[in-house]
Structure formats: structure tokens, C-alpha cells
Amino acid sequence: MLLYKIATTLALVITGAWAINMPGYDSISAAVIALAAFIYVFFVERKEPPSGQSQNVDGGGAGIQAGRDANNARINKKN
């Protein structure tokens, strides 16, 4: 994460200087994109993905947690 913070800060400083020295569509759009990346890296809260899998199935339902070779034709639907 530290690498992302350093890279986005550096990109914001460089594109900001470019936009000030040579204002134009390309330099200003690069500075705006660098600002958006900077805001995302520093201010958007990251949520950790839940570990493991869980599944809730109501009565009468068939719960399937499948990988890549799933085949629902072999499900025993009778209780």
C-alpha cells in the first residue's frame, strides 16, 4: 500500500507541474486523473473480503456451492 501512496503522490506532483507549465487538454486531464487516483488511495476505505464461504438455504431449496465443474443435473432434490 505504501508503494501505491508514493506512486500516486509522485504522479500528482508531476502532472500538476506539467499542467501548470503547459496547460492543455492532455496535461489537465492527466492531472485530474492523478488527483482521482490520489483521493482513492488516501481516502477511500478498503474493506477486507470475508474469509471462507457461507451459504443459507431456505426449506425446500437446493443449495449449491460449486467450482468450475458444476453440474446441477446430479442434485438429489428429494428429502
VEXBAPA-490264 format. One record per atom (N, C-alpha, C): x, y, z; residue in one letter. Coordinates in steps of 0.2 Angstrom, whole numbers, plus 5000, padded with zeros to 4 digits. Layout:
// residues N
XYZa/...
END
This chain:
// residues 79
500449945000m/500050005000m/500450065000m/501050065003l/501450125003l/501750134996l/501850084992l/502050094986l/501550134982l/500950114982y/500350154979y/500350224981y/500450234988k/500450304990k/500950344987k/501550324987i/502150354984i/502050364977i/501850314973a/501750324966a/501250374964a/500650374968t/500150424966t/500350494968t/500650504974t/500950564976t/501350594971t/501850554968l/502350574963l/501950594957l/501450554955a/501150564949a/500750634949a/500450644955l/500050704956l/500550764956l/501150764959v/501550814958v/501850834951v/502050774948i/502250784941i/501750814936i/501150784936t/500650804932t/500350874934t/500350894940g/500250964942g/500751014939g/501350994940a/501851034937a/501851044929a/501650984926w/501550984919w/500951034917w/500451024921a/499851064919a/499951144920a/500351154925i/500451224926i/500951254921i/501451214919n/501951244914n/501651244907n/501351194905m/501051184899m/500251164899m/499851214900p/499151204901p/498851184894p/498551124894g/498251104888g/497751044890g/497351014885y/496950964887y/497250904890y/497850884887d/498150824889d/498450834896d/498750884897s/499150894904s/498550904910s/498050944908i/497550954913i/497150884915i/497050844909s/496650784910s/497050734914s/497750734913a/498150694917a/498250714924a/498250774925a/498250804932a/497550784936a/497050784932v/496350764936v/496350694937v/496550654933i/496650584934i/497050564939i/497650594940a/498150584945a/497850604952a/497450664952l/497050684958l/496550634960l/496250604955a/495750554957a/496050494960a/496650474957a/496950414960a/497250424967a/497450494968f/497750514974f/497150504980f/496650534978i/496050534983i/495850464984i/495850424979y/495650354980y/496150314985y/496750324984v/497250284988v/497250314995v/497150374996f/497250405003f/496650405007f/496050415003f/495450425007f/494850375007f/494950335002v/494350285001v/494550225006v/494050205010e/494150145015e/494150085011e/494650045013r/494549975010r/494249925015r/493849885012k/493549835016k/493849765015k/494049725020e/494349665019e/493849615017e/493949575012p/493449525009p/493349475015p/492749445016p/492649395021p/493049335019p/493249305024s/493649235023s/493149185024s/493349135019g/492949075019g/492249085015g/491849035015q/491249035011q/490649015016q/490149045015s/489549035019s/488949035014s/488448995016q/487848995012q/487248975016q/486649015015n/486049005019n/485548985014n/485148925015v/484648895011v/484048895014v/483448915012d/482848915015d/482548835014d/482048825018g/481748755017g/481548745010g/481648685007g/481448665001g/481848684995g/482448724997g/482848744992g/483448694991g/483848704986a/484448664985a/485048714985a/485448704990g/486048754990g/486648724986g/486948764982i/487448734978i/488048784978i/488648764981q/489248804981q/489748764976q/489848794970a/490148754965a/490748784963a/491248744961g/491848774957g/491748774950g/492248754946r/492248764939r/491848704936r/491748654939d/491448594935d/490748574938d/490348624939a/489748614942a/489248584937a/488848534940n/488348504936n/487748494940n/487148534939n/486648534943n/486148484941n/486248434936a/485848384934a/485948324940a/486448324944r/486548274948r/486348284955r/485948344956i/485648364963i/485148314965i/485148294971n/484648254974n/484148304977n/483548314974k/483048364976k/482548334981k/482548264982k/482148234987k/482448234994k/482048254999n/482248255005n/482048185009n/
END
